[in-house]
Amino acid sequence: MRRYRDNDIKTKRYGQVFSGERLGELLISMLPQNLSIKSIIDPMVGKGDLLKAAYAKYPQADVVLGIDIDGDVRERCSNAVPEAEILIKDVFKSDEVEITDGWDLVITNPPYIRYQTLKSNPEIGLPDGKELRDGLINHILSTKLLDDRERWLYLEISRSYSGLSDMAVPSWILCASIVKKGGYMAMVVPETWLNRDYAMPIHYLLLRCFEIVAIARDVESAWFKNAEIRTCLVICKRKENEPIESSFSDTVLLELKSGIKNQESLVGNMKYKGCTGYEADTVSVVQTESWYDHRIALSSDNVRKAFKKRSDINGLVANYDDLHKCIFYIQHQVRQADYHRLTEEAASHYTVMGFDLDNYITQGERFISPSRKKPFKELSAVITNEKKLVTNLKDFGICSPH
């Protein structure tokens, strides 16, 4: 592979605009809460910023893989995500993207290389446009992750997308083909995918095979320094291949301006209901009762407002916004310590809960009630719940908080 003395020249020719940790955190935060992610791949991994953010969110993942064609980034990526396997090769010719049933999470920031560069600079060590298309078609013909109907669809799109397309288009198609049914694809892509004619095949593919969960737009070009175009973050969930007329998604569209970012986060200055940053959208802060007496932050999905006794409300009707007490509603989550006790089959159904909630349950198990002289655990404050899956009993910790 050709070596460059001038990093700026190399960056331009390889289309390398590395994501950065803040962008990785934002992209991961857009995924739905409480996912069970056991396999993660970044097929154009670069320095590993996105893979690092993904593994930090889903440390229970058993398979973590990064692939990149640029050998110079391998050491940096391995240092960023030491738990991952990092391969240096052309992903369009890689057998390693094939795993049983596909990947739970495919996350990447494809290199932004215009078709003119792919056509006129074969000496830079990257495949040209024809090689990309041929590699993509060969992958689709050989993959076991697509059924016959899907294979036909992917082949038609791969053979017919415009020669004016930038590298993001074949990258979209490759990534989409390796996502597990029910799995997620998280992409950093140029804004051109929304409005350029050559991106129409991608729109069609997504409508047929994916639910578009969320889109975030960098409306003021604030995420990347010296980037030539604005950027989008896209979260999609793989579904069964279905006709366009049957396709429907409730998509969240975020238009993010430069004023909400700070040094720590791209949304660090975003405020809502007294919370800032990511907490403004997905986290509730709860003041616990006297036995624990701490404020704890946890996912809003884990909180259900309630009243403890009739005198907590006035009249016959309670306004939900006026309720000031809550219970913790925990589904498909376990503590870190309990997760390792699960069988492989049971573990696929659960994720690791956040630190504050984990600590609350752990302290509850140890607390001795002053009046009863017994631990909360014996009073059913924190109990072991047994769920029968197939023929075996799986143990996991669940709490019913006081």
N, C-alpha and C positions, 0 to 999 in steps of 0.2 A: 504494500500500500504506500502511496506517495506520502512523503513527509513534508510539512510546511514550516518554514522559519517564521512566517508571519501568521500568528494565530487568527488575526482578523480575516485574512484571506481564507484560511481553512474554515472558519466559522461560517462565512458567507457561502462557500461552495458546498459545504456539507449541510447547509440549512440548519445549523445548530443554534437554537435559541433555548438554552437550558432553562428548565422550569423554575427552579428555586424552591426552597422549602415552604415559603408562604403560599405559593400557588398550589403546591401539593396538598397542604393542609386545607385550603379552600375547596379543591376538587373532591377530596375525601369527605369533607363535611356535607357535601351535597348528596351523598348516598343515603338511602333510607336507614333509619335506626335499626339496631338489633339484627343485622344480617349474620348469617352463618357462612363465613368465608374460609374455605380450607385450601384453596389454590389461587395464587396470584401470579400474573405474568405482565411484564412490561416488555413488549417486543422491540421497542426502540428506546432503550433504557437511558442512554446518555450518562449523566453523572449519578443517576439513581434517585433524584429528588422525589419523584412520584412513587417509586417502589418503596422508598423509605417511609413516606407518609402512610402508604397502604399497610405496610407491615406493622407500623406503630399502632394503627387502628385495629388491626386483626392479627395479633401475635399468635393466635391459635392456628394460623395457616401452616399446613404441613409441607406444601410445595410452593416455593418462592423462586421465580426465575426471571432473569433479565437478559436480553439479547441486544447486541449493538454491532454495527459493522466497523466502528472506529475503535481500534485497539488501544488508542491513547487514553480512553476514558475508563478502561477496565479497573485499574487500581483505585481510582476515585470512587467508582461505583461500589466496589467490594468493601471499601472502607465505610461508605455510607450505609450499606446494608450487608453486614458480614454474614447474616443468616441466609442470604440468597446465593443461588448459583448464577454466575455471570458468564455468558458465552459470547465470544467474538465471532460473528458470522453474519451472512446475509439472511435475514429472517424470512425472506421470500423463498429461500431454498433450504429452510431449516426443518428437520424432522422433529425437533424438540418441542415444537408448538403443539404436537399431538399428545394429548393425554386422554384417558378414559372419560367419556361423557363431556369433555370440554372444561374450560376454566371458570371458576366461580367469579373471578374478577380479572378483566383485561383492562389495564390502565396504561396510557401512553401519551406522549407528546411527539407526534411524527415530525420528522425534519421538514421544514418548509423549503422546498426546492421547486422553483418554477420550471415549466416544461422546457423553456429555452436552455436552462442550465443542464437539464438531463440530456438534451439533444446535442448540445454543442461542446460539452466538456467531459467526454468519457475518460479522460486522463486523470480525473480527480479520484478515481478508485471506487466510484459508485456505479451501479448499473444504470444504463440509459433507459429511456421510456419503454422501448421494446422489450428489453430484458426484464424490466419490472412486470410488464403485462404477462410475458411468457412464464415467469416464475409464479405469479399469482394464479394463472390458469392451471399450471401443473399442480400447484398445491390443492386447488379446489377439486381437480380430477382425482387426486389420490387420498384426500382426507376422509377419515371415517366418522367425522363429526357432523356431517350433513347427510340427510336422507336424499332420496332421488329427486324429489320435488325441489328441495332446497338447492341441491347441486345444480339443477338446470337453471334456476333463478340466478344463482351466483355466477354461473358461467356466462349467461346472457349479459349480465351487467359488466363482467370483467372483459368480455370481448368487445363491448360496444361503448365503453366510456370514452369521452373525447380525448384525442391526443393533445389537446391544449390544457389538460388537467395538471395541477401541481401534484406533488408526491403524496399529499394528504388523501387523495381519492383512492388509490390502490391500498394505502395503509388502512383506511376505513374498512374496505372490503375484507382485507386479511383479518383484521381484528374481529370484525363481526362474525367471521366464519369459525372462530375458535372459542366463542363464548358458550358456556353451558346453557341449556334450556333452564330458564329461571335465574341465570346468572346476570352479571352486570358488566357493561362497557363504560369506561370513564375516559373521555378524550379531551385533550387540549388541541384545538384546531383553529385555523385562520377563519375569520368572520366570513370569508368568501363562500364558505359552504352553505350559507343561508341564502345567497342571492345570485350566485353565478350559474349560468346555464349548465356548465360542465359538472356541477354538483347534483343535478337532478337525479341521476341514478342512485346517489346516496340517499336522497329523500325517499325514493321509491323503496329501496332496500329496508330502510328503517321503518317505514309504514307497514311493510309486509311482515317483517320478522322481529320488530322491537317495539316496546313502549318507550316513548321519550319521556323520561321522568322529570328532568330539569335541564335548563339552559341558562348559563350566566354569560353576559356580554360585558366586555371591557370597553365601555362606551367612550372613554377618553384616552385610550392607549396608555394606561398607567401601569400595567402589569410587567411589561418587558422594556428594558432600556434599549434604545436604538432599534426596536422592532419596526419593520416597514409597514405592517398592517395590524389592525386590531384583532383581538383574540376572543374565542368563545370556549367555555367549558360545557361539555355535554355529558349527561348521564342517561344511559339507556338500559332497559331490562329486556333480555331475550325472551321471546314468546314463540308459540307455534306459528309457522308460516300461514298467513291468512290473506284473503282478498282485501284490496284497498277499501272496499265499501264496508267491510266489517272491522276496520282498524280504527281504534279510538284510544286516546291517551289524555289523562289529566296532567298537563305539563306545566311546571312552575317556571316562569321566565323572570330572571333577575337581571336588571340593568344597573351595573355597579360603576360608580364614579370615583374619581381619584380622591375626593375628600374624605371617604370613609376608611382609607388605609392609613396605617402607621408603621413604625419600624418593626413591630412584632407580628402584624397580621394585615392581610389585604382588606379585612373588614373590622379592624381594631377600633375604629371610631364610630362604627354603627351602633346606634342606641335604640332601645325599645323597652318600655316598661321598667326603666331603672337598670337594665342590663346592657352590657356593651359587648361588641365582637360576636363570637359564635354563640355566647350565652343569650344574646338578644333574640335568638330564633329557636333554639332547640333545648335550652336548659332552664329548669325551674330551680329556684333556691328556696329551701324549706327549713324553717326553724323547728327543730324537734322538741319533744317535751322533756320534762325535768331530768329523767333518768340519764339522758344522753346530753341534752342541752347544747347542741351545736347547730350551726347553719350548715346544711349540706346541699351541694349542687348535684342534680341528677337529670337525666333525660326527661323531658316533658311527657314522653310516652309512659313513664313510670309513675305518674302522679294522677290521682283521681280525687277531685274535691268531694267532700262529704260533710255531714254533720253527725256529731257523736250522740247528741240527745235532743229531744224536742225543743228544749228551751234555747237551743242555738239559733233558731230562726223565729221570725215573727210572722203571724198569719198562717194561711193555708198553703201559700205558694212560696217556694224558695228560688231566688234568682241565683243562677250558678256563679256569676261574678261576685256575688256578695258572700259566698261561702269562704271561710278563712281556715278551715281545717281540711285535712286530706288523708288518704291512705296511700300506701305505696302499692302499685299494681305491677307485678313482676311476671313477665311471661317470656319463656325461651331464653332466660339469662341465668347464669350461675356465677358464683364467686370464683376467683382465680384458683384458690386451693381446691375447690370442688371440681373444677373443670378437668383436672388431671386424673380424677377418680372415675370419670365416665368411660364407658366402652367407646370404641371408635364409632359404632353405629349411633349411640346416644349423643355423642359429641357433635355429630353433624346437625343436630336439631337445636343447639344452644350456642350462645355467645357469652363472652366474659363481661360481666357488668362493670360499671364505672367504680373508681376507687372509693368515692364517698359512700356509695350505697353498700359496697363490699365491707367497708370498715364499720358501718352502722350495724349490719347484720352480725359481724364478728363480735363487736362489743356487746350486742344484745345477747349472744350466747353465753357470755362470761358474766353478765350482770346478775347480782343476787337481789331479788325483791326484798326491800326492808320489812314489808308487812308479812309476806308469805315465807320468807327465809329460804326461798328456792330460786334456782336460776330461771330466767325467762324461758329458756328452752323447754323446761318441764311444764311451763304454764302455757305452752303453745304459741308463745310470741315468735319464736323461731323454731321451725320444725323441719324434719326431713320429709320430703314428699317423694313417694315412690310412684313412678309412672311405668306402666307395662307396655313395652314396645316389642312386638312379635312375641317371643316366648320368655324373654329375660326381664328381670326387674332392674331398672336403672335408678341409682340414687343421685339426687342432687338437692342442693340447699335452696329453700325458698323462705321468705319471711312474710309474716303478717304483722306489720308494725303496730306498736302502741303509740 
